[in-house]
Structures are given as structure tokens and as C-alpha cells.
Amino acid sequence: MAQQFQNFIGGKWVPPTTGKYLENRNPANWEEVLGAFPQSGPDDVNQAVQAARKAYDGWRLTPAPKRAEIVFEAGEILKRNKEELARQMTQEMGKILAETRGDVQEAIDCAYFAAGEGRRLLGDTTPCELPNKLGMSFRMPVGVAALITPWNFPMAIPSWKTFPALVAGNTVVLKPATDTPWSALNFVKALEEAGVPPGVVNFITGGGSTVGQPLAEHSSVNVVSFTGSSDVGKVLGSTCGSKLKRLSLELGGKNAQIVMEDADLDLALEGVLWGAFGTTGQRCTATSRLILHKDIAKSFTDRLVAAARGLKVGNGLEPGSQMGPCVNERQRKSVHEYVEIGKKEGAKLLTGGNMLTEGALGAGWFYEPTIFGDVKAGMRIEQEEIFGPVLSIVTVGSFEEAIQVLNGTPFGLSSSIYTRDVNRAMRAIRDIEAGITYINGPTIGAEVQLPFGGVKETGNGHREGGPTVIDAFTEWKSVYIDYSGRLQKAQIDR
Ligand code: NAD
């Protein structure tokens, strides 16, 4: 019988009102059941939101530096437990141990960064047009924040949202993806241990339509922060739009790395291998397209295909594994369907393209590192997010064409160019339509202190990370202080 985990509502671990649980399994070994997590329903959502609402005034009035101390302490707890948390995360979602250590580290970084904001949360003071009058603006919390997260960064993404939301004075209800409730629960336990007051952080697990949707719709939720697919983002866009509710969206990507003929090709090769096949390609910032200048296309492709064939696919806990499984059967099926689409579209399968079902790999959802050549701009495999270990290579004749191809999708999250020409690098920075551009680095590798997010269908203009995340979780209040002792009329007294 699998260990049963519970929801965290009003400072207590409680079973779901539905009485139902979902099994959490290891994608590298599907027989292995890691635990049973609540399959919650709208009543649980309601209880969690009510708890958050009840705790809000106490938390709002707790000085921000004190709120931040709890967040900082949660970071310290995560740091102490990093190795164990990383191992559990690899078991839960498959990425290799080096990467799950990185995921926990990102949550630690985020705790320290958000905690620093507790002594800033800066507003402005400004002169007024009338004498003996002061103008200032400051940040206020928004209220109850609903945080809905995906499975590919099971602790980092909850931390990007929760820590800044708390420091800014909001109370939260966190709903993780059904594939990764364990890592999110571990994250919440660190906050509990750090001393977060009851009701300030609430945690409920369950499906998108049974928990996510009612949570976003709840009339006592004031802000929704969502990271996930563009399809669900659009649904939430209409839900929140119809209620004029604040919504921050971090959605899909179709990121590209450009390699020009003047690039350091060894570096570019290492970069694309990491960007395309790290996290089994299941990153919103994964390198899904490689745009090669024609002069180096053939030789670079040959080397890349050889290197991809040499990648060791395996259980992420085994030393030497370089790429883990897809997160579940559905995801692997969807990756394989895209491979079939690519073939039908006339792209040339250079390596991979198969599910790995032999030996120990047969126990999980493993897929070969896959590369398509002869991909043309506009093909579906060049336009749509695949979210798996599939790389499409497009060959171009010029820098201008490279930028045009890179910009030619509905998404605009991450991007990269390898070149030794500083003028090209600067023009790329200016002309690429994306929220993130790397020069001589792969499309993955964001740090918490810079804004994170994208343009076009990747989001709705908000940015997580950096000081900008605070914008999602605060309202501005402008204050006018008139110490003249008389009625002064702006715009009229001149
Ligand atoms: P998903 O959209 O299927 O699910 C994300 C979360 O939304 C889950 O918790 C899910 O249960 C919930 N959900 C599903 N339907 C819902 C609904 N109708 N209402 C409310 N909540 C609902 O995404 P996923 O498969 O978990 O993650 C992969 C996607 O996330 C990819 O598209 C990837 O690009 C994107 N992603 C984006 C970023 C970013 O910062 N831009 C980061 C990581 C992942």
C-alpha cells in the first residue's frame, strides 16, 4: 500500500473531501509507486481559499522583512535537504540527478533573492505640482494568490511564484501538476518548518479541471499565476478576463539556437546538445530548433548526430545517465506522434525516432534523442512545441534569414546565437523577438535574478524572476499628502 499524502489547508495536513487519491509513479520504472496524493475537488479548493482569505489580514500586516525571514529560513531548510529532495524529484519526474539538484538549487536561490526583496519592495516619492504637498507610491499585496504549476520544474516553479507572493504580503493556494505533487509537497513542508503561519500557504493536489479551474474561478482568489501550456493559458485567460481578475501567464516556447559560420563550433555543439536534450527536451526553454548557416551546416550536423547517438539514456539516478525518460506515457506518445508528423512533412530523420523499450529502459517512458534535418520553416515540427527530445535543423543562407526563421513562430520565450562577430550579436539582441536571448550560450540556463518570460503566445506580458515578479503580486497605491492646511486644486491652481 503506497504512502498516503495529504493536502495542507489552514496549517493542517488534511485528507481530501472526495476521499480519492491518485498514484504517483516513477517514469523511469512505472511499476514503482511513490505515493498516493489527494485527488481533490471543488470543496477542498473552497476550504483552501477560505483558509488563505482568513489568514490574509494577519499576513498583510506582518512587516515585509519578517515575512522575508520565513522565506529565507525555508531556503535554508531546502539547502540542508537538497540531496534527498533532488533524489525524490528524479524518482518522481525522471530528469537526471544533476538537473534535479539544479531544480532544488533554483528554489534555494529564489528564497534568498525574494527574501532580499523583503527589505526593498521599493516605491517612489515624487514632487507635487502644488506647494507643501508630497506624492508617493507604494506596493500593496493583491490578496489571495492561486498558483498553478507544471511538472517539468516541480520545485523551482512553485518557488518562483510562492516566495515572492509571500514576501509581497499575499497568502497562497498552490496547486501542482498531477505528475509531480511530491516535490511540491516537499517544498510546502519546508515553509511549514520555517514557521509560516496557518493559512498563509495552502496546498491542494488534483487535476486541472477539478482543482485548477475552480481555483482560478473562485471569487475570493484575487490573482492567478499560471505556468503551463498555451492551450490551458488561453482557457485561464478567458476565465480570468471575464472576472477582470489579474492573471500572470508563463506558457510554451519553440526556442531556437542559431549557429553562424564564424562561431566557436565546439562550444555551439556542446550548447545545442545540452539545450535540446537536457531534461529530455521537456523545458519551456528547450532548444527545439537549430538554425545553421549553410557554410557549416553539413559538418556541424554530422558531428551533432554522432554526439546525440553517444548520449546515455537511462534512469536519472544512475551515475552516467545523461538523459532520463519522458514524464509519462501520454507525453512519450505525443513526442512520437510529432516524429511521425515530421517524417510525413518530408523532414529527414537523421537519428532517433524510436521509443526505447529494450531491457531496463522498457520499464519506463524512454525515447531516443532525435534529430531531423532538411526541416523547412513553416513545417509543424518547426512551429509547434513538442516538449521532448526532438531537434529540428533548418539551414539558412544569411544572418538576416536566421533571425527571420527564429522569429517565425507564434512563441517568443528563449533564443540563442553563437557568433564571434560582436555586431551580429548586438543586432540579434535587438531584433530577436523573445523574452530571453543568450549570446554564445544555449537557450536554457536562466537565473532567478533576471526577468523570466516571453513575448507573443508565450505569455501575457508578465515576468517571473527578477524584481519584475513583484509586479504580478502587488498593486500600486498612490498617496498625496497635503500639508499646506488649505484646499489646493491640481491642474486648476496655476
Ligand atoms: P499543462 O498546461 O497541461 O498543466 C499545467 C498546470 O495546469 C497543471 O497543474 C494542470 O493540472 C493545470 N491545469 C490543466 N488544465 C487546467 C485548467 N483548465 N484550469 C486550471 N488549471 C489547469 O502543462 P504541463 O504539461 O504541466 O507543462 C508543460 C507546459 O508548460 C509546456 O507547454 C511548457 O512550455 C510550459 N512551461 C512554461 C514555462 C514558462 O515559464 N514559460 C515553464 C515550464 C513549463
Boltz pocket constraint, residues with backbone or C-beta under 6 A from the ligand:
constraints:
  - pocket:
      binder: B
      contacts: [[A, 148], [A, 149], [A, 150], [A, 151], [A, 152], [A, 153], [A, 175], [A, 176], [A, 177], [A, 178], [A, 206], [A, 207], [A, 208], [A, 209], [A, 211], [A, 212], [A, 213], [A, 216], [A, 227], [A, 228], [A, 229], [A, 230], [A, 232], [A, 233], [A, 235], [A, 236], [A, 250], [A, 251], [A, 252], [A, 253], [A, 283], [A, 284], [A, 285], [A, 385], [A, 387], [A, 413], [A, 453], [A, 458]]
      max_distance: 6.0
